[in-house]
Amino acid sequence: MPSLEDELFPSTPGKFKVDRAHNMNRQFHRCFASTSTMFLWALFLIALTASYLSFQSFVDSGSRYFSASWGGIQWEKQVRNSAQIHRSGGMSVLARKSLLNSHGILVVEGDLNDAKLLAKLFDVVAFTHVMHLAAQAGVRYAMENPNSYVHSNIAGLVTLLEIGKSANPQPAVVWASSSSVYGLNEKVPFSEADRTDQPASLYAATKKAGEEITHTYNHIYGLSITGLRFFTVYGPWGRPDMAYFSFTRNILQGKPITIYRGKNRVDLARDFTYIDDIVKGCLGSLDTSGKSTGSGGKKKGNAPYRIFNLGNTSPVKVPELVNILERHLKVKAKRNIVDMPGNGDVPFTHANISLAQREFGYKPTTDLQTGLKKFVRWYLSYYGYNNRKGLQ
């Protein structure tokens, strides 16, 4: 029986019998028809797969939209409920704060540079006021990651102001500047009228830039803007990188603490301001902020532009802060005293708060002894020391 090879290729080249040629053509067409069928099926399967993947991508996109951290009907409802005014003459405020869900206040996680998110928030709720406290804080870390400070403190601020100036009505904006803007100023106590054009750190420079930028938006677009220069805020739920916080942690863990001193072995001093006093200052500045005068990005008149110091106006040397912590913790600190490095820190801060007192009755009432006592009580409870569990 001839093999398939014999059927297709004759034994004597050039001599093709008719029947063999006919058989060969039949086999060829059969093979071609089979290949064509397989090819068509392959095309069909590819098209079907592509259609499925496209549909799945659409479904996934829809799922991501409905499960995203913001957006959707339910999300908009939550934003509106969170922004309801609950007292006569109250305000609708866009805030950034944690632990508020239990009080019916929605926390939206997002980047301040996300213009679409901010625009959506203003589209859902006509905010009358914005309390802008979001920032990249800290003097020393600015030397390691300067771009993050520019991204948050400058670009993020501009994004917020862009949305605010285009809103109708425009909100009044109260935002967190810093006592760091006083930089190399040696005149004490620091007054809002003092020079702030000699920043000692990149962090301070970004806050100073913020003050210049907000002034521009006030001048061009009629945004009511209040800048608050905070002086070394401390208390429960504070920043773990702050000295008083890290001192407490290290003292309890038996680790040494590093205490910096200035030139000629002079102790550093800070105008420590308890969080409750800062909150009172924030609320006072909101209540007296005045209205923006523009709408849809067009200025219709002059709007308030203000800057206030919010401090305790009673500077305390850092070694004394450690003494107070030792008394409250009932543990002796292991002190490592070193000269202050050239990282942009300043040797002292001291706030003149007369302007804030005159404008909205700002009057701090918590001294460092009392404030640290409250902080230590919170710290021991929060980290489980009261139950002898230690740090987590």
N, C-alpha and C positions, 0 to 999 in steps of 0.2 A: 504494500500500500504506500503510495507516494506520501512523503511528508509534506507538511505545510510549506516548508522551504522549497520542495520540489514543485509544488503547485504554483508557487509565485515566481520561481526562477527556473528556466529550462536547463536541462543538462547540457544541451548543445547551444551555445550562444549564437544568436542570429536566426535560429530556427524555432519559431513559435507556432505551435499547432493552433488551429482555430478554437477547438474545444477547450484547450488549456487557457487560451486568451480569454475566452468567455467566462471560464471558472474564476480566472484571476480577477476579472472585472467585477464578478459577483461578490467575491470575497472582499475586494477593495471597497465596494459600495457599502457592503454590510458593516465592514469595520468603520468606515467613515460615518455611516448613519449612527452607529453605536457611540462613536466619539462625540459626534454633534449633540446627541441626546444627553450624554454626560456633561458636556460643556454647558448646554442650556440649563440642566439641573443645577450645575454649579453656580451659574449666574443667578438663578432663582434663589438658591440658598443664600448667596452673598447679599442679594437685594433684601431678602427676608431678615437676615441678621442685621443689616444696616438699619432697616425700618425699626426693628426691635430696639436696637441700641439708641436710635434717635428718640423713640417713644420713652425709653427708660431714662434717657437724659432729661427729657421734658418733665417726667414724673419726679425725678430727683431734684430738678430745679424748683419745681413746685413745692416739694417737700422741704427743701432748704428755705424757701421763702416763708412757708407757714411755720417752720420750726426755728427761724432765725431769732436772734436776740432782740430784734426790733422789726416792726412792720406788721401789717395785718389788722383786721377789724378788732380782734380782741385786745391787741396791744394798744391800739388807739383809744379804746374804751378805758384801759387801765391808766393811760396817760391823762385822760380827761378827769377821771375820778381822783387821781393823785393831785391834780392841780386845782381842785375845787377850793373856793374861798369859804372858810368856815367861821368867819367873824365879820361883824359890821365894819365896813371900811377896810377889809382885809385885802391882801394882795395875792396874785397868782404868780408864783416864783419858780423859776427854773433853778433847781439846786443840785449840788453834788455832795452826797453824804451817804454813809453806810448805816446799816442796822435800822433802816426806816420802814421796811416792809411790814413789820408788826404794827406800825402806826398808820398803815394805809397809804404810804408814800412809795411810789415805784422807783426803783433804782435801775436805770438804763445803762448797761455796760457798752462802752464804745469809745472811739478815739475822738478827741476834740477836733482833730483835723478832718473828720468825716463830715464834709459839708452837706451831703445828702441826708444824713441822720439828723443833723441840727435843723436843716430846712424842714424836714418832716415833723419834728417836734413843734416848731413854730407854726406849721400848717395845721397841726391837730389842736394846739392851744395857743391863744393869743396872750402870751406871757406879758405881764406888765413890768416885771422886774427880773433881772438875772443876777444871782449871786455866784460869781465866778471864782472858785477857790482851787480849781485844778491847776497843777503845775508840777514841774520837775524840781524838787527842792534839794537843798544841801549845797554847801560851799565846796567841800573837798571832792565830791564825786564829779563835779563839773570839770575837773582837770583830767579825769579819766575818760569821760564820755560827753564832750562838749556838744555834739550834734543833738543829743537827746534834749538838752536844755533849749537849744534853738528851736527844735521841732515842737516842743510843748509850750514853752513860755513866750515864744514870739509867733511862730507860724500858727499855733493853736489859738492864740489870742486873736490874731488877725482873722482867722476863719470864723470865730464867734462874732466878732465885730461886723464882719461882712454880712452875716445872716441877720444880725440885729439891726443894722442900718437900713436893710431892705424890707424889714418887717413893717406891717401896718396894723396896729400902731407900733411904733418903736418902743422897746422896753428901756427902762432905766437900768444901767449896768453898775454893779458894785463889784470890785475885783480885788484880789489879794496882791498887793505889791510887797515890799519888804523893807525892813530897817537897814538891810544890807546896802541899799542905794546910797547911804551916807558915806560909804567907803572910807576914804582917808581923812574925812572931816574930823577935826580935833576939837571943835567948839562944842561944849556941852552945856545943858542937855541939847540933843538934836532937835531942831525945829524944822517945820515944813518949809520955812523960808531959807534954810541953809543950802549950801552948794551940794549938788548930787552928781557932779560931772567927773568925779574921780573914783570910779568903782575899783574895788580891790580884788574882785573875783569875777569869773565869767557869769556865775549865777547872778551876782549883783548887776552886772551889765545887761543881762536879759530882762531883769525887772525894771531897770532904768529905761531900757528900750521900750518896754511895755507902757511906761508912763508917757513917753513921747508919742507913741503910736496912738494911745487912747486920747491924748490931747488933739491929735490930728483928726480923729473920727468925730470928736466933739465939735471941733471948729468947722469941719466941712459938712457933716451930715446932721448935726443937731442932736447927737446922742447925749443923754444925761449920764455922766460918768463920775464915779467916786472910787478913788484908789486908797487902799488901806495899807499902811506900812506897819506890819506886825513886828513886835519885838519879842523874840525868843519865847514862843508859845509852848506851854507844857501842861501836862495833866493826863487823866485817864484817856485811853484810846489814842495816845500820842504816837509820834513817829519813833520806831525802835532805834533809828540811827542817831537820835538826839542824845547829848551827853548824859542828862539826868536819867534817861531810860537805860542806856547801856551801862552806866555806873551801877544802877540798881541790880541789873542782871548779873554783872560780874561780882559785885560784893556778895550776893547770895550764893554764887557758885564758888566763892573763894578764889576768884581770879583777880589779878592786879588790874587797877584802872590807870589810865594814862591821863595826867593832868598837865595841860600846856600852860606855859607862862610866857609873858611878853619880854620885850627888851629890858635889859638891866634887872632881870629877875622879878619883874612886876607881875602880880597876879592878874589874870584875865577877869573881867567883870561883865555881867550881862544883866539887862533889864528884863528879868524873867516875868512873864505875864501868864496868869492862870487862864485856862481855856474858858471858864465861865465868864470872865471879864471880857475876853475877846468876843464871845458870842453876843454879849450885851452891846458891844461896840458895833458889831455887824448889823444887828437888828436896828440899832439907832440910826446907822447910816442908811439903811433901807427905808426906814420910816420918813427920813428927811431928804431923800435923794432928789426930789423934784422930777418933773416930767421931761421926757425927750420932746423936741420940737419938730422933728421931721417925720416923714412917712414915705415909704416906698423909695428910700434913698435920697429924698429931697428935703433940704433944710428949710424951715419956715421961720426960724428965729433962733436967738441964742439960748443955749441950754446950760444947766449947771455943770461945772467941772471942778471937782474938789479932791483934795488929798489930805488924809489925816494920819497922824501917828496913833497907834493903839498899843500902848505899853503900860507898865506898872509904875513908871517914873521913880523906881527905887532900886538901882543896880545893886547886885550882890556878887561878891567875888566867888569864883568857882570853888576854891577850897572850902569856903563856908557852906556852899551847897552840899559838898560831900559830908561835912560835919553834920548837917541836918539829916541827910539820908542815913548816916550811921546811927543817929539817935532813934530814928523811926524804925529802922530795920533791926536794931539791937545787934549789929554785926560791925566789926571794925574793918575798914577798907585797907587793902594793900595798895599803897599809892606809889605810882611811878611818875615823877615830875620831870618833864622834859621841856626844852625850849620850843616855842611855837614854830613850826616849819613855814616856809613861804608858800602857803596854799591858798592865800586869799582871805584868811580869817582876819578879823580886826580885834584889837586888844580890849575894847569896851563898847558898850551901847548904853544909851541913856535917853529916854524919850521925854520930850516936852509935849504934854497932852492938853495944853490949854485950849487949843483950837477945837478939838473934839468935845471938850467939856462945854465950851461956849455954844457950839452948833447943835449938839443933841444930848447934852448932859452926861457925857461919858465920865464914869468915875469908878476905877477899879477898887475892889474891896478885899482882895485876897492877897495876903503877904506870902512870901516863899515858905515860911514855916508851916502855915496852914495848908497851902496848896500841895506841898510835898507830902504832908500827912494824908491828904485825900488820895493822892496818886499812889502812895505805898499801899494803902488799904485796898485800892482797886487792883493793883499789881499782884498782891499776895492772893487775892481772891480769884482773879482771872487765871493765873498760872498755877493755881492749886497748892500754894504753899501753906495756906490755912489748913489744908487737909493732908499736909506732909506728902504731897504727890510729886513735888518738884516740877521743874520745867518739862514741857512736852518736847 
